[in-house]
Amino acid sequence: MTQDIWRLVTPQYDDFDLLFAQFEQAPVYSFFQTQHRLSQAIERFIQIQGFSRVLLINAPDNSIYRSLIQEQIQNKQPQVPVIRTETLDMPVLFGQIKADENGQVITQTSGLLEQAHNGYLIVSANLLLTNPRCWSQLKSALLGENISPINCDKRSLLSSLPHQSYNIKLIIVGDRHQLGDIDFLDADIHAGLCLFSELELDIKIDHSSIPLYLGYLRWIVERYHLPLLTKEAIEAVMTAGARYTEDQHYAPLCLMWHRALLEEAAIESQGNIIEQSHVIQVVESRYYRSSYLPERALDDILDGQVIIETQGQQVGQVNGLTVIDVAGHPISYGEPARISCVIHFGDGDIADVERKVELGGNLHAKGMMIMQAFVSSALDLDVPLPFSASVVFEQSYSEVDGDSASLAELCSLVSALSEYPIDQQIAVTGAVDQFGRVQAVGGLNEKIEGFYRVCQHQGFTGQQGVILPKSNLKHLALHPQVVESIKNGQFSIWPVSTVDEAIPILMSKPFRGDDDESVISKIADRIAYFEKNIQPHGLLERIKNWFV
């Protein structure tokens, strides 16, 4: 670990200081100037005059983005009708007709198809998903066939229905799940009838793209009449954005996210220039408003209701890290979890308790099996392991899924097998593959901060910290208080690439090697002792042991 590890756990934007300082003079770039793929798709959709009459856009399903799409088309074709609707009512789309008892038309209301004739109609994907039976009629209208209004009074029989054809292009906006459901409506959806594009909600930040992002920030400020930002405030916004995207090298393009953050920062600044402290205060206030559940979880640990040790050593016990998602709660939060392993003489079976009681998901089971395969390979045994083990998340009463605990589970297993204790001052997260490489996992910021808060309240020792995959460093945007503690040596981060790097940090012993003190050597000695002194020898003894 380098002395400047603290710089790796939060985004660094020093290279862009000059551009930040010139923010007020930065050229303005609209939202669609950040959307090259979608802009190209709309341009081509406008040019097409033949069969392809539908544009599917993968984007958040809300009116804000549909209105921006409407605005973009109107700017390119100001003389053409561009109709946007949020309705889920098909009669509003097709128009309605009402007749008297004799079947004569009394009233007829034109629909949105008529209003969008020779133009564009922009709808939510939910319009089709809510009314799948009407898709055939809408498809006919798009292909130029005659259709009729919807009879709004089913009791009256019309002697004849007026028919009309339309020249319309349809734009359907919805998220990926909604568009996936639309695929089932008609095999023609992706067979030439539709074009497809998507709205991009993040941008990779480098020297070529940072002017575009700053110009987009200027556009938001001007469009929604927000105060300008200082250089430090822009850094704070981008740091919050890196946490939102979970990548130091990306910034969000989500208009809703930016507006919500900057409008609240404008309140903090009382309408004056937004400074760094205002952005930080917004982030802190947001967390406070939604922190009841994480604070209650922390109280349970501090009260001893949930046992989490942050000092001392234990054999077969390690602090894993989890992310908690609760339905109806706006944020995820991190919480340490005590993972334990006990062993006994047996046939080599490693029991995943979570899986056996149906509290472990498929991904967790996969991680456990990969971990077991690596341990067996590292031991290089000619016969099955003569020990059985039981691995469990202690005091866990809900489903556990994902493979992010497989490194911690492996550490608890080899500790129980070798009888080397694990330092409880250290928490572990990461997935392992069958070759012992430590792979990236999600939710790192929340996981680290969850363990940090427990250490903070139970008392810092100066030796506490988190082992995490080296490949996850770029995903970190930790809270400033955590960064300061890392900088001051109160709390540590150990990025690792392999199991061989993680074990010495936790156990102060090498994982393998010629050294007799290595973890693998100690496990091999225990197996040899078992084989020599406990395992029954001779055919009769073995047969007798089978029936005991």
C-alpha positions as CSV (number, residue, x, y, z in Angstrom):
1,M,0.0,0.0,0.0
2,T,1.4,3.4,-1.0
3,Q,1.4,6.4,1.3
4,D,-0.9,8.2,-1.1
5,I,-3.5,5.5,-1.1
6,W,-6.1,8.1,0.0
7,R,-5.8,9.7,-3.4
8,L,-7.1,6.5,-5.1
9,V,-10.3,6.2,-3.0
10,T,-11.8,9.4,-4.3
11,P,-11.9,11.0,-7.8
12,Q,-9.0,13.3,-8.7
13,Y,-9.7,16.2,-11.1
14,D,-6.5,18.2,-10.7
15,D,-5.8,18.0,-14.4
16,F,-9.0,19.9,-15.2
17,D,-8.6,22.8,-12.7
18,L,-8.1,25.4,-15.5
19,L,-11.2,24.4,-17.3
20,F,-13.2,24.4,-14.0
21,A,-12.0,27.9,-13.3
22,Q,-13.2,29.1,-16.8
23,F,-16.6,27.6,-16.3
24,E,-18.4,30.9,-16.7
25,Q,-16.9,31.3,-20.2
26,A,-17.4,27.7,-21.2
27,P,-19.4,27.1,-24.4
28,V,-22.9,25.8,-23.9
29,Y,-23.8,22.2,-25.1
30,S,-27.4,21.1,-25.0
31,F,-28.5,17.7,-23.7
32,F,-28.7,16.3,-27.3
33,Q,-25.2,17.5,-28.1
34,T,-24.1,14.9,-25.5
35,Q,-26.2,12.2,-27.2
36,H,-24.4,11.4,-30.4
37,R,-26.0,8.0,-31.0
38,L,-29.5,9.2,-30.3
39,S,-29.0,12.3,-32.4
40,Q,-27.8,10.3,-35.3
41,A,-30.8,7.9,-35.0
42,I,-33.3,10.8,-35.0
43,E,-31.6,12.4,-38.0
44,R,-31.9,9.1,-39.9
45,F,-35.5,8.6,-38.7
46,I,-36.4,12.0,-40.1
47,Q,-34.8,11.1,-43.5
48,I,-36.6,7.8,-43.9
49,Q,-39.8,8.0,-45.9
50,G,-40.4,4.3,-46.5
51,F,-41.3,1.2,-44.4
52,S,-39.5,1.9,-41.0
53,R,-42.2,4.0,-39.2
54,V,-41.2,3.4,-35.6
55,L,-38.2,4.5,-33.5
56,L,-37.7,2.7,-30.2
57,I,-35.7,4.6,-27.7
58,N,-34.2,3.0,-24.6
59,A,-34.5,5.8,-22.0
60,P,-36.0,6.5,-18.6
61,D,-39.8,6.4,-18.9
62,N,-40.8,9.9,-18.0
63,S,-42.1,13.0,-19.7
64,I,-38.9,15.0,-19.2
65,Y,-36.9,13.0,-21.8
66,R,-39.9,12.7,-24.1
67,S,-40.3,16.5,-24.1
68,L,-36.6,16.8,-25.0
69,I,-37.0,14.4,-27.9
70,Q,-40.0,16.4,-29.0
71,E,-38.0,19.6,-28.8
72,Q,-35.2,18.1,-30.8
73,I,-37.4,17.0,-33.7
74,Q,-39.3,20.3,-33.7
75,N,-36.0,22.2,-34.0
76,K,-35.1,20.1,-37.1
77,Q,-38.6,20.2,-38.7
78,P,-40.4,23.3,-37.3
79,Q,-43.2,23.0,-39.9
80,V,-44.1,19.4,-39.0
81,P,-46.5,18.4,-36.2
82,V,-44.7,16.7,-33.3
83,I,-47.3,15.4,-30.8
84,R,-46.3,14.1,-27.4
85,T,-48.7,12.3,-25.1
86,E,-48.6,10.7,-21.6
87,T,-52.0,9.1,-21.9
88,L,-52.5,5.4,-21.6
89,D,-56.0,5.6,-23.1
90,M,-56.3,4.3,-26.6
91,P,-59.6,6.1,-27.5
92,V,-57.6,9.4,-27.0
93,L,-55.1,8.0,-29.6
94,F,-57.5,6.8,-32.2
95,G,-60.4,9.2,-31.6
96,Q,-63.9,8.5,-30.4
97,I,-67.3,8.2,-32.0
98,K,-70.8,8.2,-30.4
99,A,-74.0,7.2,-32.1
100,D,-77.7,7.4,-31.3
101,E,-80.1,4.4,-31.0
102,N,-80.6,4.3,-34.7
103,G,-76.8,3.9,-35.3
104,Q,-76.4,7.5,-36.6
105,V,-73.2,9.3,-35.6
106,I,-73.9,12.0,-33.0
107,T,-70.4,13.2,-32.1
108,Q,-66.9,12.4,-33.3
109,T,-63.8,13.4,-31.5
110,S,-60.5,13.5,-33.4
111,G,-57.6,11.5,-31.8
112,L,-53.9,12.2,-31.6
113,L,-53.3,10.2,-34.8
114,E,-55.2,12.9,-36.7
115,Q,-53.3,15.7,-34.9
116,A,-50.0,14.0,-35.7
117,H,-50.9,13.4,-39.4
118,N,-47.9,14.0,-41.6
119,G,-45.7,14.2,-38.5
120,Y,-44.6,12.4,-35.4
121,L,-46.3,10.9,-32.3
122,I,-44.2,10.3,-29.2
123,V,-45.6,7.9,-26.6
124,S,-44.6,5.9,-23.5
125,A,-43.9,2.2,-23.9
126,N,-46.6,1.7,-21.3
127,L,-49.2,2.8,-23.8
128,L,-48.6,-0.4,-25.8
129,L,-48.0,-2.6,-22.8
130,T,-51.3,-1.5,-21.2
131,N,-53.2,-2.0,-24.5
132,P,-51.6,-4.9,-26.3
133,R,-54.8,-5.7,-28.2
134,C,-54.7,-2.4,-29.9
135,W,-51.2,-2.9,-31.4
136,S,-52.5,-4.4,-34.6
137,Q,-54.7,-1.5,-35.3
138,L,-52.0,1.0,-34.5
139,K,-49.5,-0.9,-36.7
140,S,-52.1,-0.7,-39.5
141,A,-52.3,3.0,-39.1
142,L,-48.5,3.3,-39.2
143,L,-48.4,1.3,-42.5
144,G,-50.9,3.7,-44.0
145,E,-54.0,1.5,-43.9
146,N,-57.5,2.8,-43.2
147,I,-58.6,2.7,-39.6
148,S,-61.7,3.9,-37.8
149,P,-62.3,5.7,-34.5
150,I,-63.2,3.7,-31.4
151,N,-66.9,3.4,-30.6
152,C,-67.2,4.8,-27.1
153,D,-70.7,3.4,-26.5
154,K,-70.7,-0.4,-27.1
155,R,-74.5,-0.5,-26.8
156,S,-75.1,1.4,-30.1
157,L,-74.4,-0.4,-33.4
158,L,-73.1,1.9,-36.1
159,S,-74.4,1.2,-39.5
160,S,-71.1,2.3,-41.0
161,L,-67.8,3.5,-39.5
162,P,-65.8,6.4,-41.0
163,H,-62.3,5.3,-42.1
164,Q,-59.2,7.3,-42.5
165,S,-55.6,6.7,-43.3
166,Y,-52.6,8.6,-41.7
167,N,-49.0,9.4,-42.5
168,I,-47.4,9.1,-39.1
169,K,-44.0,8.1,-37.5
170,L,-44.2,6.7,-34.0
171,I,-41.5,7.2,-31.3
172,I,-41.8,4.8,-28.4
173,V,-39.8,5.7,-25.3
174,G,-39.2,3.3,-22.4
175,D,-36.6,1.5,-20.4
176,R,-34.9,-1.7,-21.4
177,H,-37.4,-3.9,-19.5
178,Q,-40.4,-2.2,-21.1
179,L,-38.9,-2.5,-24.6
180,G,-38.1,-6.2,-23.9
181,D,-41.8,-6.7,-23.2
182,I,-42.7,-4.9,-26.4
183,D,-40.6,-7.5,-28.3
184,F,-43.2,-10.1,-27.5
185,L,-46.0,-8.1,-29.1
186,D,-44.9,-8.6,-32.7
187,A,-42.1,-10.4,-34.5
188,D,-41.9,-7.5,-36.9
189,I,-40.7,-5.1,-34.2
190,H,-37.0,-5.6,-35.1
191,A,-37.6,-7.0,-38.6
192,G,-37.4,-3.6,-40.3
193,L,-40.4,-1.9,-39.0
194,C,-38.4,-0.2,-36.2
195,L,-35.2,1.7,-35.7
196,F,-33.5,1.5,-32.3
197,S,-31.3,3.8,-30.3
198,E,-30.7,4.7,-26.7
199,L,-30.2,7.6,-24.5
200,E,-26.9,7.5,-22.7
201,L,-27.0,8.5,-19.0
202,D,-23.2,8.8,-18.4
203,I,-20.1,10.0,-20.2
204,K,-16.5,8.9,-19.9
205,I,-14.4,11.8,-18.5
206,D,-11.1,12.5,-20.2
207,H,-9.4,15.5,-21.7
208,S,-11.4,15.3,-24.9
209,S,-14.8,14.9,-23.2
210,I,-14.5,17.2,-20.2
211,P,-15.3,20.4,-22.2
212,L,-18.5,18.7,-23.4
213,Y,-19.6,17.8,-19.9
214,L,-18.8,21.3,-18.6
215,G,-20.8,22.8,-21.5
216,Y,-23.7,20.5,-20.6
217,L,-23.5,21.7,-17.0
218,R,-23.6,25.3,-18.3
219,W,-26.7,24.4,-20.4
220,I,-28.5,23.0,-17.3
221,V,-27.6,26.2,-15.4
222,E,-28.9,28.5,-18.1
223,R,-32.0,26.4,-19.0
224,Y,-33.3,26.2,-15.5
225,H,-32.0,29.6,-14.2
226,L,-29.6,28.2,-11.7
227,P,-26.6,30.0,-10.1
228,L,-23.1,29.5,-11.5
229,L,-20.7,27.1,-9.7
230,T,-17.3,27.8,-8.4
231,K,-14.3,25.5,-9.4
232,E,-14.5,23.6,-6.1
233,A,-18.3,23.2,-6.5
234,I,-17.9,21.6,-9.9
235,E,-15.4,19.2,-8.4
236,A,-17.9,18.4,-5.6
237,V,-20.7,17.8,-8.2
238,M,-18.4,15.5,-10.3
239,T,-17.4,13.6,-7.1
240,A,-21.0,13.0,-6.3
241,G,-21.5,12.0,-9.9
242,A,-18.7,9.5,-9.7
243,R,-20.4,7.9,-6.7
244,Y,-23.7,7.9,-8.6
245,T,-22.2,6.1,-11.6
246,E,-19.9,4.0,-9.4
247,D,-16.9,4.9,-11.6
248,Q,-14.3,7.7,-11.1
249,H,-13.9,7.9,-14.9
250,Y,-17.5,8.6,-15.6
251,A,-19.9,11.4,-14.9
252,P,-23.7,11.1,-15.1
253,L,-25.7,12.8,-17.9
254,C,-29.0,12.2,-16.1
255,L,-30.9,15.5,-16.3
256,M,-33.1,14.7,-13.4
257,W,-30.1,13.9,-11.1
258,H,-28.3,17.2,-12.0
259,R,-31.5,19.3,-11.6
260,A,-32.3,17.8,-8.2
261,L,-28.8,18.3,-6.9
262,L,-28.2,21.8,-8.3
263,E,-31.7,23.2,-7.3
264,E,-31.2,22.1,-3.7
265,A,-27.6,23.5,-3.8
266,A,-29.1,26.8,-5.0
267,I,-31.3,26.8,-1.9
268,E,-28.3,26.3,0.3
269,S,-26.5,29.2,-1.5
270,Q,-29.6,31.4,-1.2
271,G,-29.5,32.0,-4.9
272,N,-25.9,33.2,-5.0
273,I,-23.0,31.4,-6.6
274,I,-22.9,27.7,-5.6
275,E,-19.8,26.8,-3.6
276,Q,-18.3,23.4,-2.6
277,S,-19.8,23.6,0.9
278,H,-23.3,24.0,-0.6
279,V,-23.0,20.8,-2.7
280,I,-21.5,18.9,0.2
281,Q,-24.3,20.1,2.5
282,V,-26.9,18.8,0.0
283,V,-25.3,15.4,-0.1
284,E,-25.1,15.3,3.7
285,S,-28.8,16.4,4.1
286,R,-29.9,13.8,1.6
287,Y,-28.2,11.1,3.6
288,Y,-29.5,12.3,6.9
289,R,-33.1,12.3,5.6
290,S,-32.8,8.7,4.6
291,S,-30.5,7.4,7.3
292,Y,-33.0,6.0,9.8
293,L,-32.5,2.4,8.7
294,P,-28.7,2.4,8.6
295,E,-28.5,4.2,11.9
296,R,-30.8,1.6,13.5
297,A,-28.6,-1.2,12.0
298,L,-25.5,0.5,13.5
299,D,-27.3,0.8,16.9
300,D,-28.0,-2.9,16.9
301,I,-24.2,-3.6,16.5
302,L,-23.2,-1.0,19.1
303,D,-25.8,-2.5,21.6
304,G,-24.4,-6.0,21.1
305,Q,-27.6,-7.3,19.5
306,V,-25.6,-8.0,16.3
307,I,-22.1,-9.2,17.1
308,I,-19.4,-7.5,15.0
309,E,-15.8,-7.5,16.4
310,T,-13.4,-4.8,15.2
311,Q,-10.5,-5.8,17.5
312,G,-8.7,-9.0,18.4
313,Q,-8.3,-12.3,16.5
314,Q,-10.6,-15.3,15.9
315,V,-10.1,-18.6,14.1
316,G,-12.6,-19.3,11.4
317,Q,-14.3,-15.9,11.7
318,V,-14.0,-12.9,9.3
319,N,-15.8,-9.6,8.8
320,G,-17.5,-9.7,5.4
321,L,-19.2,-6.7,3.8
322,T,-22.8,-6.5,2.5
323,V,-25.0,-4.0,0.8
324,I,-28.6,-3.8,2.1
325,D,-31.4,-2.9,-0.3
326,V,-34.9,-2.4,1.3
327,A,-38.0,-2.0,-0.9
328,G,-39.3,1.6,-0.5
329,H,-36.0,2.9,0.8
330,P,-34.3,5.3,-1.5
331,I,-30.6,4.3,-0.8
332,S,-28.6,1.2,-0.4
333,Y,-26.4,1.1,2.7
334,G,-23.5,-1.0,3.8
335,E,-23.4,-3.3,6.8
336,P,-20.6,-5.7,8.0
337,A,-21.5,-9.3,8.3
338,R,-19.8,-11.9,10.5
339,I,-18.9,-14.9,8.4
340,S,-17.9,-18.0,10.3
341,C,-16.6,-21.5,9.5
342,V,-16.3,-24.6,11.7
343,I,-14.8,-27.9,10.6
344,H,-14.9,-31.5,11.7
345,F,-13.7,-34.8,10.4
346,G,-15.7,-35.8,7.4
347,D,-15.8,-36.5,3.7
348,G,-14.6,-33.1,2.4
349,D,-18.1,-31.6,2.0
350,I,-18.2,-27.9,2.5
351,A,-21.8,-27.0,3.6
352,D,-23.2,-23.7,2.4
353,V,-25.7,-23.1,5.2
354,E,-27.4,-20.2,3.4
355,R,-28.0,-22.4,0.4
356,K,-29.3,-25.4,2.4
357,V,-31.9,-23.3,4.2
358,E,-32.9,-21.6,0.9
359,L,-31.5,-18.1,2.0
360,G,-28.7,-18.2,-0.6
361,G,-29.2,-17.2,-4.2
362,N,-27.8,-18.9,-7.3
363,L,-24.9,-16.4,-7.6
364,H,-23.9,-16.9,-4.0
365,A,-23.9,-20.7,-4.5
366,K,-21.8,-20.3,-7.6
367,G,-19.2,-18.2,-5.7
368,M,-19.1,-20.9,-3.0
369,M,-18.4,-23.7,-5.5
370,I,-15.7,-21.6,-7.2
371,M,-14.1,-20.9,-3.8
372,Q,-14.1,-24.6,-2.9
373,A,-12.6,-25.6,-6.2
374,F,-9.7,-23.1,-5.7
375,V,-9.0,-24.4,-2.2
376,S,-9.0,-28.0,-3.4
377,S,-6.6,-27.1,-6.2
378,A,-4.3,-25.1,-3.9
379,L,-4.0,-28.1,-1.5
380,D,-3.2,-30.4,-4.5
381,L,-4.7,-33.4,-2.8
382,D,-4.7,-37.0,-4.2
383,V,-7.8,-37.9,-2.0
384,P,-10.8,-35.9,-0.8
385,L,-10.2,-33.5,2.0
386,P,-10.7,-35.5,5.3
387,F,-12.6,-32.6,6.9
388,S,-16.1,-31.3,6.4
389,A,-16.9,-27.6,7.0
390,S,-19.9,-25.4,7.6
391,V,-19.8,-21.8,6.3
392,V,-22.5,-19.3,7.4
393,F,-23.5,-15.6,7.6
394,E,-24.1,-15.3,11.3
395,Q,-27.3,-13.4,12.4
396,S,-28.5,-13.1,8.8
397,Y,-32.2,-13.6,8.4
398,S,-32.8,-12.6,4.8
399,E,-31.6,-13.9,1.4
400,V,-27.9,-13.6,0.6
401,D,-26.9,-13.4,-3.1
402,G,-24.0,-12.4,-5.2
403,D,-20.4,-13.7,-5.1
404,S,-18.8,-10.7,-3.4
405,A,-18.4,-12.6,-0.2
406,S,-16.5,-15.6,-1.7
407,L,-13.1,-14.1,-0.8
408,A,-14.2,-13.6,2.9
409,E,-15.7,-17.1,2.9
410,L,-12.5,-18.6,1.6
411,C,-10.5,-16.8,4.3
412,S,-12.8,-18.1,7.0
413,L,-12.4,-21.7,5.6
414,V,-8.6,-21.7,5.4
415,S,-8.4,-20.1,8.9
416,A,-10.5,-22.9,10.3
417,L,-8.5,-25.6,8.5
418,S,-5.1,-24.1,9.4
419,E,-6.2,-22.9,12.9
420,Y,-4.5,-19.5,12.1
421,P,-6.6,-16.7,13.5
422,I,-8.0,-13.8,11.4
423,D,-7.5,-10.2,12.5
424,Q,-10.9,-8.9,13.3
425,Q,-9.8,-5.3,12.7
426,I,-10.0,-6.0,8.9
427,A,-13.1,-6.5,6.7
428,V,-13.0,-8.3,3.4
429,T,-14.9,-8.1,0.1
430,G,-14.2,-9.5,-3.3
431,A,-15.0,-12.4,-5.5
432,V,-12.5,-15.2,-6.4
433,D,-12.0,-17.3,-9.5
434,Q,-10.8,-20.8,-9.7
435,F,-7.2,-19.6,-10.0
436,G,-7.3,-17.4,-6.9
437,R,-7.6,-14.1,-8.6
438,V,-9.6,-11.5,-6.8
439,Q,-12.3,-10.0,-9.0
440,A,-14.4,-6.8,-8.8
441,V,-17.7,-6.5,-6.9
442,G,-20.3,-3.9,-6.5
443,G,-21.4,-1.4,-3.8
444,L,-17.8,-0.7,-2.6
445,N,-18.5,2.8,-1.3
446,E,-21.4,1.7,0.9
447,K,-19.6,-1.5,2.1
448,I,-16.4,0.4,3.2
449,E,-18.4,3.2,4.8
450,G,-20.6,0.7,6.7
451,F,-17.5,-0.9,8.3
452,Y,-15.9,2.4,8.9
453,R,-18.8,3.7,10.9
454,V,-18.7,0.6,13.1
455,C,-15.0,1.0,13.7
456,Q,-15.5,4.7,14.4
457,H,-18.1,4.1,17.1
458,Q,-16.3,1.1,18.7
459,G,-13.0,3.0,18.6
460,F,-10.2,3.3,16.1
461,T,-7.1,1.3,16.7
462,G,-5.1,2.6,13.7
463,Q,-4.9,-1.0,12.3
464,Q,-8.5,-1.2,11.0
465,G,-9.5,-1.2,7.3
466,V,-10.8,-3.1,4.3
467,I,-9.3,-5.6,1.9
468,L,-10.9,-5.1,-1.6
469,P,-10.2,-6.1,-5.2
470,K,-7.5,-3.9,-6.8
471,S,-9.8,-3.6,-9.9
472,N,-12.4,-1.9,-7.7
473,L,-10.3,1.2,-6.9
474,K,-11.7,3.1,-9.8
475,H,-15.2,2.7,-8.4
476,L,-14.5,4.5,-5.2
477,A,-15.8,7.9,-4.2
478,L,-15.7,7.7,-0.5
479,H,-17.2,10.1,2.0
480,P,-14.7,13.0,2.8
481,Q,-14.5,11.9,6.4
482,V,-13.4,8.4,5.4
483,V,-10.9,9.8,3.0
484,E,-9.4,12.0,5.7
485,S,-9.2,9.1,8.1
486,I,-7.3,7.1,5.4
487,K,-5.0,10.0,4.8
488,N,-4.3,10.3,8.6
489,G,-3.6,6.6,9.0
490,Q,-6.7,5.9,11.2
491,F,-8.2,3.6,8.6
492,S,-6.7,1.6,5.8
493,I,-7.5,0.3,2.4
494,W,-5.6,-2.8,1.0
495,P,-6.2,-3.4,-2.7
496,V,-5.3,-7.0,-3.7
497,S,-5.2,-8.9,-6.9
498,T,-4.9,-12.5,-5.6
499,V,-5.7,-14.6,-2.6
500,D,-2.0,-14.9,-1.9
501,E,-1.9,-11.1,-1.3
502,A,-5.0,-11.1,0.9
503,I,-4.2,-13.9,3.3
504,P,-0.9,-12.4,4.8
505,I,-2.8,-9.2,5.6
506,L,-5.5,-11.0,7.5
507,M,-3.4,-13.8,9.1
508,S,0.2,-12.4,9.1
509,K,1.1,-15.7,7.4
510,P,1.9,-16.4,3.7
511,F,-0.8,-18.4,1.9
512,R,1.6,-20.8,0.3
513,G,5.3,-21.4,-0.3
514,D,8.2,-23.4,1.0
515,D,7.8,-21.8,4.4
516,D,6.5,-24.3,7.0
517,E,4.5,-21.5,8.5
518,S,2.4,-20.9,5.4
519,V,-1.3,-21.5,5.6
520,I,-1.2,-24.3,3.0
521,S,1.7,-26.0,4.8
522,K,-0.2,-25.9,8.1
523,I,-3.3,-27.4,6.5
524,A,-1.2,-30.1,4.8
525,D,0.3,-30.9,8.2
526,R,-3.1,-31.3,9.8
527,I,-4.2,-33.6,7.0
528,A,-1.0,-35.7,7.3
529,Y,-1.6,-35.9,11.1
530,F,-5.1,-37.1,10.5
531,E,-4.0,-39.7,8.0
532,K,-1.3,-41.0,10.3
533,N,-2.9,-41.0,13.7
534,I,-6.7,-41.0,13.2
535,Q,-7.7,-42.4,9.8
536,P,-8.3,-46.2,10.3
537,H,-5.8,-48.4,8.5
538,G,-6.4,-51.8,7.0
539,L,-9.4,-53.1,5.1
540,L,-11.3,-54.5,8.2
541,E,-10.9,-51.3,10.1
542,R,-12.1,-49.2,7.1
543,I,-15.1,-51.5,6.6
544,K,-16.0,-51.4,10.3
545,N,-15.7,-47.6,10.2
546,W,-18.2,-47.3,7.3
547,F,-20.9,-49.0,9.5
548,V,-20.2,-47.1,12.7
